[in-house]
Amino acid sequence: MDSPFVPDSFEPPAGLTTAHFLLEPLGPQHNDRDHAAWGSSIVHIRATPGYPDRDAEHPWPAPMSSAENLRELQEHAADFAARRGFTYTVLDPEDRDVIGCVYLYPATDGEHDVRVRSWVRASRADLDVELWRIVTDWLASDWPFTDPDDDPRSV
């Protein structure tokens, strides 16, 4: 990557609050709830637009232990701290259970500046398009990206 993912002067948002969910940076403290959320929703997540194009040798989600999940959450938190990528957990505003995740990482297609992916657990599938729409608006209003990749969800 020739230029930084975000300018040094940019302060990544600490989160986002809506009526139906909260976003906050994903970290090790979310491990048990995150592991349960995606672990119970593998088929649903794989059917979410944007996920079928993942690396065929390393598909995600794939079953893993809680310890393996914790290592991945630590990597996402390290990426956030180093400004290499920004992963937010999606929480229920009432009980703070994990509903899903939003990933913002540099695009590698040479056309866009950020690749955005999100998922919600199967039991909260009704929030998938709403999450996508709100995150799309949030990127336009609060982030320095000028050309996010297009999410393939049909609306």
PyMOL commands that set and color helices and strands:
alter all, ss='L'
color gray80, all
select helices_A, chain A and resi 28-39+42-47+66-82+122-142
alter helices_A, ss='H'
color red, helices_A
select strands_A, chain A and resi 16-17+22-25+86-91+98-105+115-120
alter strands_A, ss='S'
color yellow, strands_A
deselect
rebuild
show_as cartoon
